[in-house]
């Protein structure tokens, strides 16, 4: 029984090593005017598993503030997965930024709202 407990503990530690706290921030701006775009939904997304078949998992979502800024903080993400940001205005996808790091703080996303 003791060996089983140690094995389960070791497995959980090993599996949790791929997970890391994420904190990203940036601004969504109007491509034509350079002004911040308020109230659009920013989603931070990753694939559930590496490989060709990507099942999307939302790490976090936030609406932009009146100045177009957003911050997604204190969520867990996998270190080894591909991550990206999508921006939606209502039901319309207006932007996507690929290869976003776990701690990117100065993301600028230009959109045509």
Secondary structure, 3 states (H helix, E strand, C coil): CHHHHHHHHHHHHHHHCCEEEEEEEEEEEECCCCCECCCCEEEEEEECCCCCCCCEEEEEEEECCCCCEEEEEEEEEECCCCEEEEEEECCEEEEEEECCCCCCCCEEEEECC
